Amino acid sequence: MHPEHSRRRRRVAVALSVVLALAAIVAGFLAGMPADVAPVHAAQCKSANAYCVSGTETSALTVSHHTSPSYAGTSTVVEPDDGESWSITAYWNTMWPPLPCTQLTETAYATVSWDGSSWVTSNVTLTNNIVDISVCQGSTCDAGGGSTHAWEYKLIVELNDPIRVGLGPWHNLRSVVYTTTSIDDGYTIEDPTETQGDCYTDASVSPTSQTFGATDALAYWSRCNHNCSVSGVSTTILYD
């Protein structure tokens, strides 16, 4: 065989071996990633948040229930008959340098309902880094006889920050996206400003959509306290 042909074959064989080795390394890395963390991909950058001793940040969403502008009645606030279910998706991103920045994401779930005396959570599904979901009581009125009616609550979510996968780079919490996945009907509340037992539920109403939500963008200054005093973003669920 001509020497030049032999050298060319050796170069091709070496290149093929390198490609196969890299493919095996990448496949092994992806197979070893936690199941609830999406694969890393190029994304926007996020600087580190101010450090919390607990190693966690807190996101918050205040949820109100109101009739839409097109509603024919006089009431403006609504008590959900059963409540609504939420998907809560968090995004963590690396800072630069180096570039490109990468992103990790996880999604948790929870249902929030009014049980006649307080807001409660159920069907809570956490992740490796979304470590707690709870609900804070909001606006109510006295319905008399020891019962109350309500139309507002605050959902608070505790998340690890920063996080990493294996020996990869640290990722800083950038945002938390709240989206409803299921919303039940409700009842309008008449005279919600009354405090002497005059407020009462009236007409049955249905949500104008099954999709409401908001995005809580985490600023540099951290929210280290996982309690009802934390502020965040808000959304209003509308009914007709």
C-alpha positions in Angstrom: 0.0 0.0 0.0 1.2 3.5 -0.8 2.6 5.2 2.4 0.4 8.2 2.0 -2.8 6.0 1.9 -1.7 4.2 5.0 -1.2 7.5 6.9 -4.5 8.8 5.7 -6.3 5.7 7.0 -4.6 6.0 10.4 -5.7 9.7 10.7 -9.3 8.7 9.9 -9.2 5.9 12.5 -7.8 8.2 15.2 -10.5 10.9 14.5 -13.3 8.3 14.6 -12.0 7.0 18.0 -12.1 10.5 19.4 -15.6 11.1 18.3 -16.8 7.8 19.7 -15.1 8.5 23.1 -16.7 12.0 23.3 -20.1 10.5 22.5 -19.7 8.0 25.3 -18.7 10.6 27.8 -21.7 12.9 27.0 -24.1 9.9 27.1 -22.8 8.9 30.5 -23.2 12.5 31.8 -26.8 12.8 30.7 -27.7 9.4 32.1 -26.4 10.3 35.5 -28.3 13.6 35.9 -31.2 13.8 38.5 -34.5 12.9 36.9 -36.2 16.1 37.9 -33.5 18.5 36.6 -33.8 19.4 32.9 -30.6 19.0 30.8 -28.4 22.1 30.9 -28.7 24.3 27.8 -27.5 27.8 26.7 -29.5 30.5 28.5 -29.3 34.0 29.9 -26.9 34.7 32.7 -27.7 35.4 36.4 -25.4 36.9 39.0 -25.3 35.4 42.5 -28.0 36.4 44.9 -27.0 37.8 48.3 -26.2 34.8 50.5 -28.8 33.4 52.9 -27.5 31.4 55.9 -30.2 28.8 55.4 -29.0 28.2 51.8 -32.6 28.8 50.6 -34.5 31.7 48.9 -38.2 32.3 49.2 -40.6 33.2 46.3 -44.1 34.4 46.9 -47.3 34.8 44.9 -50.4 36.7 46.2 -53.6 35.3 44.5 -56.9 37.2 44.5 -60.3 36.1 43.1 -62.5 38.7 41.4 -65.3 39.0 39.0 -64.3 40.2 35.5 -65.3 43.6 34.2 -68.0 42.0 32.1 -69.7 40.5 35.1 -73.4 41.7 35.4 -73.6 41.6 39.2 -72.5 44.0 41.9 -70.0 41.9 43.7 -66.3 42.1 42.8 -64.7 39.3 45.0 -65.1 35.6 44.7 -64.6 32.6 47.0 -63.4 29.5 45.1 -65.7 26.5 45.5 -62.8 24.1 45.7 -59.6 26.0 44.7 -57.0 25.8 42.0 -53.9 23.8 41.1 -50.5 25.3 40.4 -47.4 24.4 38.5 -44.3 26.1 40.0 -41.3 26.2 37.7 -38.0 27.5 38.9 -35.0 28.5 36.8 -31.3 28.7 37.9 -28.7 30.2 35.6 -24.9 30.5 35.7 -23.1 33.8 35.8 -20.4 34.9 33.4 -17.5 34.4 32.9 -17.3 31.8 31.4 -19.8 32.0 28.5 -22.2 30.7 27.3 -24.4 30.7 30.4 -26.4 27.6 31.2 -29.7 26.9 32.9 -31.3 24.3 35.1 -35.0 24.0 35.8 -37.4 22.1 38.1 -41.2 22.0 38.4 -43.2 21.5 41.6 -47.0 21.3 42.0 -49.6 22.2 44.6 -53.4 22.7 45.0 -54.7 25.5 47.2 -58.3 25.3 48.5 -60.6 27.2 51.0 -61.9 24.7 53.5 -64.5 27.0 55.1 -62.2 28.4 57.7 -58.7 28.6 56.2 -56.7 28.1 53.0 -55.0 24.7 52.8 -52.6 23.0 50.4 -52.9 19.5 49.0 -51.4 17.3 46.3 -48.0 18.9 46.9 -45.2 17.6 44.8 -41.7 18.9 45.6 -38.4 18.5 43.8 -34.7 18.2 44.8 -34.4 22.0 45.0 -38.0 23.2 45.5 -38.1 22.1 49.1 -41.3 23.6 50.6 -44.6 25.0 49.5 -47.1 26.6 52.0 -50.0 29.0 52.0 -50.6 32.2 54.0 -54.1 33.5 54.9 -55.4 36.6 53.2 -58.5 38.8 53.1 -61.6 37.4 54.7 -65.0 38.6 56.0 -67.1 37.4 58.9 -70.1 35.4 57.7 -71.5 35.0 61.2 -72.0 31.8 63.2 -68.2 31.3 63.5 -67.7 31.0 59.7 -65.8 33.2 57.3 -65.5 33.8 53.6 -62.2 34.5 51.8 -61.0 35.6 48.4 -57.2 36.0 48.7 -54.1 34.1 49.8 -50.4 34.1 49.4 -48.4 31.1 48.2 -44.8 30.9 49.4 -42.2 28.6 48.0 -38.7 27.8 49.5 -35.9 27.0 47.0 -32.3 26.0 47.3 -29.9 28.7 46.0 -27.4 28.3 44.5 -27.5 24.7 43.1 -25.3 22.5 40.9 -25.4 19.1 39.2 -22.4 16.9 40.1 -19.2 18.8 39.6 -20.7 21.2 37.2 -20.9 25.0 37.6 -23.0 26.7 40.3 -26.4 28.0 39.1 -28.1 31.0 40.7 -31.9 31.3 41.2 -33.2 33.6 38.5 -37.0 33.3 38.4 -40.0 31.3 39.5 -43.0 31.0 37.2 -46.5 30.2 38.6 -49.2 28.8 36.2 -52.6 27.5 37.0 -53.4 24.0 35.7 -56.9 23.7 37.0 -59.4 26.2 38.4 -62.8 25.4 40.0 -66.0 27.5 40.0 -66.7 29.9 42.8 -69.3 32.2 44.5 -69.5 35.9 44.6 -69.2 37.4 48.1 -71.6 40.2 48.9 -70.7 42.9 51.4 -67.1 41.6 51.9 -66.1 44.8 53.9 -68.6 44.0 56.6 -67.2 42.7 59.9 -70.5 42.0 61.8 -71.7 38.8 60.1 -73.3 40.5 57.0 -71.0 39.1 54.3 -72.5 36.1 52.4 -72.0 34.1 49.2 -74.4 34.7 46.4 -74.2 33.9 42.7 -72.2 31.0 41.2 -69.5 32.1 38.7 -67.0 30.3 36.5 -63.4 31.3 35.7 -62.9 33.2 32.4 -59.9 31.0 31.7 -58.0 27.9 33.1 -54.7 29.7 32.7 -53.5 32.5 35.0 -50.1 33.1 36.5 -47.2 35.4 37.1 -43.4 35.4 37.1 -41.4 36.2 40.2 -38.0 37.5 39.0 -35.5 37.3 41.8 -33.4 40.4 42.3 -29.9 40.6 43.8 -31.3 41.2 47.3 -32.3 37.9 48.7 -35.5 36.8 50.5 -34.1 34.7 53.2 -37.1 34.4 55.5 -39.5 31.6 54.6 -42.6 33.2 56.2 -45.7 35.2 55.3 -44.0 38.5 55.6 -42.1 37.9 52.3 -43.3 39.9 49.3 -43.3 38.8 45.7 -45.6 39.1 42.8 -49.4 38.9 42.4 -52.1 37.7 40.1 -55.9 37.9 39.9 -58.1 35.0 38.8 -61.2 36.3 37.0 -64.8 34.9 37.0 -68.0 35.6 35.0 
